Amino acid sequence: MDYDEFMKSPALREVAPPYQTDADLAAEAADPVVEVFKRDIDFTLVEKNLRLTTEQRAQQLVNATRFIARFRPLVADGQR
């Protein structure tokens, strides 16, 4: 499908579902299963990561990947 066909396609005219309402969010927040999982989340780390720029988050991902890659050979040797 080329660009012109895509721009004329009916998929572009479909309406997106509405965002959740406040009532939906409140009902979800009151879910006991969600509440159990929320106990174990350190929201200070979530907030810290949300303050980072996209570039800083990408750099953290690269650093974590390099860190893990250093230990993969050790784990592979230990499993033999």
N, C-alpha and C positions, 0 to 999 in steps of 0.2 A: 504494500500500500504506500503510495507516494504522499507527499505533503498535502496536495490539493484534495485527494480522496479522503485523507484523514480529517482535514478541516471540514469536509462536507458530511462526515459520518454522523449518524444519529447518537453515537456514544457521547459526543460532545454536548449534546442537548439534554442529557439525563440530569436530573436534579439530585444533588447530593443529599444524603439523609441529614436531618437536622441535628444540631449539637445536642448534647445531653442537657436537660433542664436542671435547675437547682434541686428539684424534687428527686430526679433520678440520681443525682450525685449524693444527696442526703441518704437515700435508700441504700446506695452502694456503700456508703461510709458506715452505715449501721450493720452491715453484714458481719456476723460473728467470726466467720472464717477470715475475712480481711483484717479484722481487729487483731486476731491471733498473729497473723503475719506481720502486722505493723509494729508489734512489740519488739521484734527482732531487727528492725531497720534502724540504723544510725542516721537520722535525718541531718545531722551536722555534716556528715560526709556528702550527702546528696546536695545540700545547699552549697557546700564548698565547690563541688564539681560544676554546679550550675553557674557559679560566678566566673568560671574559666571561659576563655575564648575558645572558639572552635579549634584554632591552631594549638592552643595549650592542651586541649583534650586529645587531639591527634598525637601530640608529642608524648602524652602519658600512655597512650595505646602502644606507640612504638617502643617506649621504654619497657613496658610490661611484656611485650612480645619478645624483646631481646633478653629480658631476665629469664623468662620461661625457656627460651631456646638454649640458654646456657646449661640448664639442668636436664634437658631431654636425654642427652647421651648418658648421663649418670643413672637416670631412671631405667633406660633401656638396658644398661649393663647389669643393673640390679635384678632385672626380671629374668635374666638368663641363668 
